Amino acid sequence: MSGSRKPTGEHEFDQLCQALEIEHRLTKPKTPQINGMIERFNGRLSHVLCSHHFNSGKRSKNRG
């Protein structure tokens, strides 16, 4: 889920989501409660990804 821009299918992100069969949802404009929920989720996702040891044996340089 991300901001309220209209998906055009022309952006790399939209193409990647389509290729990976990911449903990309957009928020409605002027909905701070939803935006807060998304920011919290993105923060938790970032924390999980930064603390995960990937098969390459390298740690993420953004580890926090």
PyMOL Python script that loads the backbone (N, CA, C, O; Angstrom):
from pymol import cmd

cmd.read_pdbstr("""\
ATOM      1  N   MET A   1       0.855  -1.156   0.000  1.00  0.00           N
ATOM      2  CA  MET A   1       0.000   0.000   0.000  1.00  0.00           C
ATOM      3  C   MET A   1       0.904   1.222   0.000  1.00  0.00           C
ATOM      4  O   MET A   1       1.922   1.260   0.690  1.00  0.00           O
ATOM      5  N   SER A   2       0.521   2.202  -0.772  1.00  0.00           N
ATOM      6  CA  SER A   2       1.332   3.411  -0.842  1.00  0.00           C
ATOM      7  C   SER A   2       0.438   4.614  -1.092  1.00  0.00           C
ATOM      8  O   SER A   2      -0.788   4.512  -1.050  1.00  0.00           O
ATOM      9  N   GLY A   3       1.066   5.755  -1.352  1.00  0.00           N
ATOM     10  CA  GLY A   3       0.365   7.017  -1.512  1.00  0.00           C
ATOM     11  C   GLY A   3      -0.730   6.987  -2.564  1.00  0.00           C
ATOM     12  O   GLY A   3      -1.004   5.949  -3.166  1.00  0.00           O
ATOM     13  N   SER A   4      -1.347   8.129  -2.776  1.00  0.00           N
ATOM     14  CA  SER A   4      -2.580   8.169  -3.547  1.00  0.00           C
ATOM     15  C   SER A   4      -2.407   8.447  -5.037  1.00  0.00           C
ATOM     16  O   SER A   4      -3.387   8.780  -5.704  1.00  0.00           O
ATOM     17  N   ARG A   5      -1.207   8.323  -5.579  1.00  0.00           N
ATOM     18  CA  ARG A   5      -1.063   8.554  -7.016  1.00  0.00           C
ATOM     19  C   ARG A   5      -1.816   7.478  -7.789  1.00  0.00           C
ATOM     20  O   ARG A   5      -2.044   6.381  -7.280  1.00  0.00           O
ATOM     21  N   LYS A   6      -2.193   7.795  -9.001  1.00  0.00           N
ATOM     22  CA  LYS A   6      -2.929   6.829  -9.811  1.00  0.00           C
ATOM     23  C   LYS A   6      -1.938   5.866 -10.462  1.00  0.00           C
ATOM     24  O   LYS A   6      -0.952   6.307 -11.053  1.00  0.00           O
ATOM     25  N   PRO A   7      -2.184   4.556 -10.362  1.00  0.00           N
ATOM     26  CA  PRO A   7      -1.282   3.606 -11.019  1.00  0.00           C
ATOM     27  C   PRO A   7      -1.473   3.680 -12.524  1.00  0.00           C
ATOM     28  O   PRO A   7      -2.600   3.605 -13.014  1.00  0.00           O
ATOM     29  N   THR A   8      -0.394   3.825 -13.246  1.00  0.00           N
ATOM     30  CA  THR A   8      -0.490   3.927 -14.697  1.00  0.00           C
ATOM     31  C   THR A   8       0.032   2.680 -15.381  1.00  0.00           C
ATOM     32  O   THR A   8      -0.235   2.458 -16.562  1.00  0.00           O
ATOM     33  N   GLY A   9       0.777   1.864 -14.648  1.00  0.00           N
ATOM     34  CA  GLY A   9       1.390   0.692 -15.254  1.00  0.00           C
ATOM     35  C   GLY A   9       2.670   1.034 -15.989  1.00  0.00           C
ATOM     36  O   GLY A   9       3.349   0.142 -16.498  1.00  0.00           O
ATOM     37  N   GLU A  10       3.011   2.317 -16.052  1.00  0.00           N
ATOM     38  CA  GLU A  10       4.197   2.744 -16.779  1.00  0.00           C
ATOM     39  C   GLU A  10       5.428   2.839 -15.885  1.00  0.00           C
ATOM     40  O   GLU A  10       6.550   2.904 -16.386  1.00  0.00           O
ATOM     41  N   HIS A  11       5.236   2.849 -14.588  1.00  0.00           N
ATOM     42  CA  HIS A  11       6.356   2.972 -13.658  1.00  0.00           C
ATOM     43  C   HIS A  11       6.979   1.599 -13.412  1.00  0.00           C
ATOM     44  O   HIS A  11       6.291   0.579 -13.446  1.00  0.00           O
ATOM     45  N   GLU A  12       8.287   1.586 -13.163  1.00  0.00           N
ATOM     46  CA  GLU A  12       8.992   0.330 -12.894  1.00  0.00           C
ATOM     47  C   GLU A  12       8.356  -0.433 -11.742  1.00  0.00           C
ATOM     48  O   GLU A  12       8.215  -1.654 -11.800  1.00  0.00           O
ATOM     49  N   PHE A  13       7.972   0.296 -10.690  1.00  0.00           N
ATOM     50  CA  PHE A  13       7.390  -0.358  -9.521  1.00  0.00           C
ATOM     51  C   PHE A  13       6.101  -1.080  -9.887  1.00  0.00           C
ATOM     52  O   PHE A  13       5.878  -2.211  -9.456  1.00  0.00           O
ATOM     53  N   ASP A  14       5.248  -0.429 -10.682  1.00  0.00           N
ATOM     54  CA  ASP A  14       3.993  -1.051 -11.107  1.00  0.00           C
ATOM     55  C   ASP A  14       4.265  -2.298 -11.941  1.00  0.00           C
ATOM     56  O   ASP A  14       3.574  -3.307 -11.801  1.00  0.00           O
ATOM     57  N   GLN A  15       5.265  -2.228 -12.801  1.00  0.00           N
ATOM     58  CA  GLN A  15       5.615  -3.370 -13.644  1.00  0.00           C
ATOM     59  C   GLN A  15       6.153  -4.521 -12.799  1.00  0.00           C
ATOM     60  O   GLN A  15       5.828  -5.682 -13.048  1.00  0.00           O
ATOM     61  N   LEU A  16       6.973  -4.204 -11.802  1.00  0.00           N
ATOM     62  CA  LEU A  16       7.510  -5.233 -10.918  1.00  0.00           C
ATOM     63  C   LEU A  16       6.393  -5.907 -10.133  1.00  0.00           C
ATOM     64  O   LEU A  16       6.361  -7.133 -10.024  1.00  0.00           O
ATOM     65  N   CYS A  17       5.480  -5.113  -9.587  1.00  0.00           N
ATOM     66  CA  CYS A  17       4.345  -5.681  -8.850  1.00  0.00           C
ATOM     67  C   CYS A  17       3.541  -6.616  -9.740  1.00  0.00           C
ATOM     68  O   CYS A  17       3.145  -7.701  -9.314  1.00  0.00           O
ATOM     69  N   GLN A  18       3.303  -6.199 -10.962  1.00  0.00           N
ATOM     70  CA  GLN A  18       2.533  -7.026 -11.883  1.00  0.00           C
ATOM     71  C   GLN A  18       3.278  -8.324 -12.191  1.00  0.00           C
ATOM     72  O   GLN A  18       2.667  -9.393 -12.219  1.00  0.00           O
ATOM     73  N   ALA A  19       4.581  -8.244 -12.420  1.00  0.00           N
ATOM     74  CA  ALA A  19       5.377  -9.428 -12.730  1.00  0.00           C
ATOM     75  C   ALA A  19       5.400 -10.416 -11.565  1.00  0.00           C
ATOM     76  O   ALA A  19       5.419 -11.629 -11.775  1.00  0.00           O
ATOM     77  N   LEU A  20       5.398  -9.892 -10.329  1.00  0.00           N
ATOM     78  CA  LEU A  20       5.449 -10.746  -9.140  1.00  0.00           C
ATOM     79  C   LEU A  20       4.063 -11.071  -8.591  1.00  0.00           C
ATOM     80  O   LEU A  20       3.931 -11.677  -7.527  1.00  0.00           O
ATOM     81  N   GLU A  21       3.032 -10.660  -9.329  1.00  0.00           N
ATOM     82  CA  GLU A  21       1.642 -10.889  -8.932  1.00  0.00           C
ATOM     83  C   GLU A  21       1.343 -10.312  -7.549  1.00  0.00           C
ATOM     84  O   GLU A  21       0.701 -10.953  -6.717  1.00  0.00           O
ATOM     85  N   ILE A  22       1.823  -9.088  -7.323  1.00  0.00           N
ATOM     86  CA  ILE A  22       1.598  -8.369  -6.072  1.00  0.00           C
ATOM     87  C   ILE A  22       0.506  -7.339  -6.308  1.00  0.00           C
ATOM     88  O   ILE A  22       0.554  -6.577  -7.274  1.00  0.00           O
ATOM     89  N   GLU A  23      -0.474  -7.323  -5.420  1.00  0.00           N
ATOM     90  CA  GLU A  23      -1.536  -6.326  -5.522  1.00  0.00           C
ATOM     91  C   GLU A  23      -1.071  -5.046  -4.836  1.00  0.00           C
ATOM     92  O   GLU A  23      -0.872  -5.024  -3.621  1.00  0.00           O
ATOM     93  N   HIS A  24      -0.902  -4.003  -5.601  1.00  0.00           N
ATOM     94  CA  HIS A  24      -0.456  -2.714  -5.074  1.00  0.00           C
ATOM     95  C   HIS A  24      -1.680  -1.849  -4.842  1.00  0.00           C
ATOM     96  O   HIS A  24      -2.346  -1.437  -5.792  1.00  0.00           O
ATOM     97  N   ARG A  25      -1.975  -1.578  -3.596  1.00  0.00           N
ATOM     98  CA  ARG A  25      -3.139  -0.764  -3.246  1.00  0.00           C
ATOM     99  C   ARG A  25      -2.703   0.655  -2.933  1.00  0.00           C
ATOM    100  O   ARG A  25      -1.617   0.885  -2.402  1.00  0.00           O
ATOM    101  N   LEU A  26      -3.555   1.590  -3.266  1.00  0.00           N
ATOM    102  CA  LEU A  26      -3.282   2.999  -3.003  1.00  0.00           C
ATOM    103  C   LEU A  26      -4.235   3.514  -1.935  1.00  0.00           C
ATOM    104  O   LEU A  26      -5.373   3.056  -1.834  1.00  0.00           O
ATOM    105  N   THR A  27      -3.766   4.463  -1.142  1.00  0.00           N
ATOM    106  CA  THR A  27      -4.621   5.050  -0.109  1.00  0.00           C
ATOM    107  C   THR A  27      -5.461   6.170  -0.703  1.00  0.00           C
ATOM    108  O   THR A  27      -5.152   6.712  -1.764  1.00  0.00           O
ATOM    109  N   LYS A  28      -6.521   6.496   0.003  1.00  0.00           N
ATOM    110  CA  LYS A  28      -7.338   7.643  -0.389  1.00  0.00           C
ATOM    111  C   LYS A  28      -6.638   8.910   0.086  1.00  0.00           C
ATOM    112  O   LYS A  28      -5.993   8.902   1.134  1.00  0.00           O
ATOM    113  N   PRO A  29      -6.756   9.996  -0.669  1.00  0.00           N
ATOM    114  CA  PRO A  29      -6.145  11.257  -0.229  1.00  0.00           C
ATOM    115  C   PRO A  29      -6.724  11.715   1.113  1.00  0.00           C
ATOM    116  O   PRO A  29      -7.888  11.464   1.425  1.00  0.00           O
ATOM    117  N   LYS A  30      -5.891  12.383   1.884  1.00  0.00           N
ATOM    118  CA  LYS A  30      -6.279  12.997   3.162  1.00  0.00           C
ATOM    119  C   LYS A  30      -6.804  11.981   4.174  1.00  0.00           C
ATOM    120  O   LYS A  30      -7.837  12.197   4.807  1.00  0.00           O
ATOM    121  N   THR A  31      -6.079  10.872   4.319  1.00  0.00           N
ATOM    122  CA  THR A  31      -6.442   9.857   5.319  1.00  0.00           C
ATOM    123  C   THR A  31      -5.233   9.607   6.216  1.00  0.00           C
ATOM    124  O   THR A  31      -4.541   8.602   6.050  1.00  0.00           O
ATOM    125  N   PRO A  32      -4.968  10.509   7.167  1.00  0.00           N
ATOM    126  CA  PRO A  32      -3.766  10.377   7.994  1.00  0.00           C
ATOM    127  C   PRO A  32      -3.728   9.100   8.831  1.00  0.00           C
ATOM    128  O   PRO A  32      -2.645   8.590   9.115  1.00  0.00           O
ATOM    129  N   GLN A  33      -4.891   8.570   9.234  1.00  0.00           N
ATOM    130  CA  GLN A  33      -4.896   7.343  10.033  1.00  0.00           C
ATOM    131  C   GLN A  33      -4.327   6.180   9.210  1.00  0.00           C
ATOM    132  O   GLN A  33      -3.519   5.394   9.706  1.00  0.00           O
ATOM    133  N   ILE A  34      -4.753   6.085   7.969  1.00  0.00           N
ATOM    134  CA  ILE A  34      -4.257   5.021   7.095  1.00  0.00           C
ATOM    135  C   ILE A  34      -2.777   5.225   6.814  1.00  0.00           C
ATOM    136  O   ILE A  34      -2.002   4.270   6.844  1.00  0.00           O
ATOM    137  N   ASN A  35      -2.379   6.464   6.540  1.00  0.00           N
ATOM    138  CA  ASN A  35      -0.969   6.742   6.282  1.00  0.00           C
ATOM    139  C   ASN A  35      -0.109   6.342   7.479  1.00  0.00           C
ATOM    140  O   ASN A  35       0.986   5.809   7.299  1.00  0.00           O
ATOM    141  N   GLY A  36      -0.588   6.592   8.693  1.00  0.00           N
ATOM    142  CA  GLY A  36       0.141   6.199   9.892  1.00  0.00           C
ATOM    143  C   GLY A  36       0.295   4.693   9.999  1.00  0.00           C
ATOM    144  O   GLY A  36       1.355   4.197  10.382  1.00  0.00           O
ATOM    145  N   MET A  37      -0.764   3.964   9.661  1.00  0.00           N
ATOM    146  CA  MET A  37      -0.706   2.497   9.685  1.00  0.00           C
ATOM    147  C   MET A  37       0.318   1.990   8.671  1.00  0.00           C
ATOM    148  O   MET A  37       1.071   1.058   8.955  1.00  0.00           O
ATOM    149  N   ILE A  38       0.343   2.598   7.504  1.00  0.00           N
ATOM    150  CA  ILE A  38       1.283   2.186   6.458  1.00  0.00           C
ATOM    151  C   ILE A  38       2.714   2.472   6.884  1.00  0.00           C
ATOM    152  O   ILE A  38       3.598   1.634   6.704  1.00  0.00           O
ATOM    153  N   GLU A  39       2.946   3.658   7.453  1.00  0.00           N
ATOM    154  CA  GLU A  39       4.291   4.005   7.907  1.00  0.00           C
ATOM    155  C   GLU A  39       4.763   3.042   8.995  1.00  0.00           C
ATOM    156  O   GLU A  39       5.929   2.649   9.004  1.00  0.00           O
ATOM    157  N   ARG A  40       3.878   2.661   9.904  1.00  0.00           N
ATOM    158  CA  ARG A  40       4.231   1.713  10.963  1.00  0.00           C
ATOM    159  C   ARG A  40       4.588   0.360  10.365  1.00  0.00           C
ATOM    160  O   ARG A  40       5.584  -0.252  10.749  1.00  0.00           O
ATOM    161  N   PHE A  41       3.767  -0.106   9.419  1.00  0.00           N
ATOM    162  CA  PHE A  41       4.037  -1.384   8.761  1.00  0.00           C
ATOM    163  C   PHE A  41       5.372  -1.332   8.022  1.00  0.00           C
ATOM    164  O   PHE A  41       6.175  -2.259   8.125  1.00  0.00           O
ATOM    165  N   ASN A  42       5.611  -0.255   7.281  1.00  0.00           N
ATOM    166  CA  ASN A  42       6.867  -0.134   6.542  1.00  0.00           C
ATOM    167  C   ASN A  42       8.067  -0.118   7.485  1.00  0.00           C
ATOM    168  O   ASN A  42       9.115  -0.679   7.164  1.00  0.00           O
ATOM    169  N   GLY A  43       7.922   0.520   8.647  1.00  0.00           N
ATOM    170  CA  GLY A  43       8.998   0.528   9.630  1.00  0.00           C
ATOM    171  C   GLY A  43       9.287  -0.864  10.166  1.00  0.00           C
ATOM    172  O   GLY A  43      10.446  -1.251  10.317  1.00  0.00           O
ATOM    173  N   ARG A  44       8.230  -1.615  10.454  1.00  0.00           N
ATOM    174  CA  ARG A  44       8.413  -2.988  10.948  1.00  0.00           C
ATOM    175  C   ARG A  44       9.030  -3.872   9.865  1.00  0.00           C
ATOM    176  O   ARG A  44       9.910  -4.685  10.148  1.00  0.00           O
ATOM    177  N   LEU A  45       8.569  -3.711   8.631  1.00  0.00           N
ATOM    178  CA  LEU A  45       9.111  -4.484   7.518  1.00  0.00           C
ATOM    179  C   LEU A  45      10.594  -4.180   7.333  1.00  0.00           C
ATOM    180  O   LEU A  45      11.399  -5.088   7.127  1.00  0.00           O
ATOM    181  N   SER A  46      10.948  -2.907   7.406  1.00  0.00           N
ATOM    182  CA  SER A  46      12.345  -2.507   7.286  1.00  0.00           C
ATOM    183  C   SER A  46      13.189  -3.132   8.393  1.00  0.00           C
ATOM    184  O   SER A  46      14.296  -3.606   8.139  1.00  0.00           O
ATOM    185  N   HIS A  47      12.670  -3.133   9.617  1.00  0.00           N
ATOM    186  CA  HIS A  47      13.386  -3.724  10.749  1.00  0.00           C
ATOM    187  C   HIS A  47      13.629  -5.220  10.523  1.00  0.00           C
ATOM    188  O   HIS A  47      14.728  -5.720  10.765  1.00  0.00           O
ATOM    189  N   VAL A  48      12.607  -5.921  10.064  1.00  0.00           N
ATOM    190  CA  VAL A  48      12.737  -7.362   9.813  1.00  0.00           C
ATOM    191  C   VAL A  48      13.764  -7.618   8.718  1.00  0.00           C
ATOM    192  O   VAL A  48      14.621  -8.490   8.861  1.00  0.00           O
ATOM    193  N   LEU A  49      13.683  -6.865   7.629  1.00  0.00           N
ATOM    194  CA  LEU A  49      14.616  -7.075   6.525  1.00  0.00           C
ATOM    195  C   LEU A  49      16.044  -6.737   6.921  1.00  0.00           C
ATOM    196  O   LEU A  49      16.981  -7.417   6.503  1.00  0.00           O
ATOM    197  N   CYS A  50      16.217  -5.696   7.719  1.00  0.00           N
ATOM    198  CA  CYS A  50      17.565  -5.304   8.139  1.00  0.00           C
ATOM    199  C   CYS A  50      18.172  -6.286   9.134  1.00  0.00           C
ATOM    200  O   CYS A  50      19.396  -6.378   9.236  1.00  0.00           O
ATOM    201  N   SER A  51      17.346  -7.014   9.861  1.00  0.00           N
ATOM    202  CA  SER A  51      17.874  -7.944  10.856  1.00  0.00           C
ATOM    203  C   SER A  51      17.970  -9.368  10.321  1.00  0.00           C
ATOM    204  O   SER A  51      18.416 -10.263  11.039  1.00  0.00           O
ATOM    205  N   HIS A  52      17.566  -9.592   9.090  1.00  0.00           N
ATOM    206  CA  HIS A  52      17.584 -10.928   8.499  1.00  0.00           C
ATOM    207  C   HIS A  52      18.941 -11.199   7.857  1.00  0.00           C
ATOM    208  O   HIS A  52      19.496 -10.339   7.172  1.00  0.00           O
ATOM    209  N   HIS A  53      19.459 -12.374   8.079  1.00  0.00           N
ATOM    210  CA  HIS A  53      20.712 -12.782   7.447  1.00  0.00           C
ATOM    211  C   HIS A  53      20.362 -13.491   6.151  1.00  0.00           C
ATOM    212  O   HIS A  53      19.741 -14.554   6.164  1.00  0.00           O
ATOM    213  N   PHE A  54      20.760 -12.904   5.041  1.00  0.00           N
ATOM    214  CA  PHE A  54      20.447 -13.470   3.743  1.00  0.00           C
ATOM    215  C   PHE A  54      21.484 -14.508   3.351  1.00  0.00           C
ATOM    216  O   PHE A  54      22.561 -14.570   3.944  1.00  0.00           O
ATOM    217  N   ASN A  55      21.168 -15.315   2.363  1.00  0.00           N
ATOM    218  CA  ASN A  55      22.034 -16.405   1.926  1.00  0.00           C
ATOM    219  C   ASN A  55      23.405 -15.934   1.460  1.00  0.00           C
ATOM    220  O   ASN A  55      24.345 -16.729   1.430  1.00  0.00           O
ATOM    221  N   SER A  56      23.542 -14.679   1.100  1.00  0.00           N
ATOM    222  CA  SER A  56      24.825 -14.175   0.624  1.00  0.00           C
ATOM    223  C   SER A  56      25.861 -14.132   1.746  1.00  0.00           C
ATOM    224  O   SER A  56      27.058 -14.020   1.481  1.00  0.00           O
ATOM    225  N   GLY A  57      25.409 -14.220   2.990  1.00  0.00           N
ATOM    226  CA  GLY A  57      26.322 -14.154   4.117  1.00  0.00           C
ATOM    227  C   GLY A  57      26.647 -12.732   4.531  1.00  0.00           C
ATOM    228  O   GLY A  57      27.374 -12.513   5.500  1.00  0.00           O
ATOM    229  N   LYS A  58      26.110 -11.764   3.800  1.00  0.00           N
ATOM    230  CA  LYS A  58      26.358 -10.361   4.116  1.00  0.00           C
ATOM    231  C   LYS A  58      25.166  -9.790   4.850  1.00  0.00           C
ATOM    232  O   LYS A  58      24.026 -10.191   4.612  1.00  0.00           O
ATOM    233  N   ARG A  59      25.429  -8.862   5.733  1.00  0.00           N
ATOM    234  CA  ARG A  59      24.359  -8.158   6.432  1.00  0.00           C
ATOM    235  C   ARG A  59      23.995  -6.913   5.640  1.00  0.00           C
ATOM    236  O   ARG A  59      24.817  -6.360   4.909  1.00  0.00           O
ATOM    237  N   SER A  60      22.775  -6.490   5.795  1.00  0.00           N
ATOM    238  CA  SER A  60      22.335  -5.258   5.158  1.00  0.00           C
ATOM    239  C   SER A  60      23.118  -4.095   5.739  1.00  0.00           C
ATOM    240  O   SER A  60      23.320  -4.034   6.952  1.00  0.00           O
ATOM    241  N   LYS A  61      23.565  -3.164   4.892  1.00  0.00           N
ATOM    242  CA  LYS A  61      24.309  -2.012   5.406  1.00  0.00           C
ATOM    243  C   LYS A  61      23.405  -1.014   6.110  1.00  0.00           C
ATOM    244  O   LYS A  61      23.898  -0.088   6.753  1.00  0.00           O
ATOM    245  N   ASN A  62      22.074  -1.186   6.002  1.00  0.00           N
ATOM    246  CA  ASN A  62      21.124  -0.304   6.687  1.00  0.00           C
ATOM    247  C   ASN A  62      20.689  -0.882   8.026  1.00  0.00           C
ATOM    248  O   ASN A  62      19.716  -0.410   8.614  1.00  0.00           O
ATOM    249  N   ARG A  63      21.379  -1.875   8.506  1.00  0.00           N
ATOM    250  CA  ARG A  63      20.989  -2.547   9.749  1.00  0.00           C
ATOM    251  C   ARG A  63      20.869  -1.533  10.874  1.00  0.00           C
ATOM    252  O   ARG A  63      21.763  -0.718  11.101  1.00  0.00           O
ATOM    253  N   GLY A  64      19.740  -1.603  11.572  1.00  0.00           N
ATOM    254  CA  GLY A  64      19.518  -0.622  12.627  1.00  0.00           C
ATOM    255  C   GLY A  64      19.270  -1.201  13.957  1.00  0.00           C
ATOM    256  O   GLY A  64      19.069  -0.465  14.923  1.00  0.00           O
TER     257      GLY A  64
END
""", "prot")
cmd.dss("prot")
cmd.show_as("cartoon", "prot")
cmd.util.cbc("prot")
cmd.orient("prot")
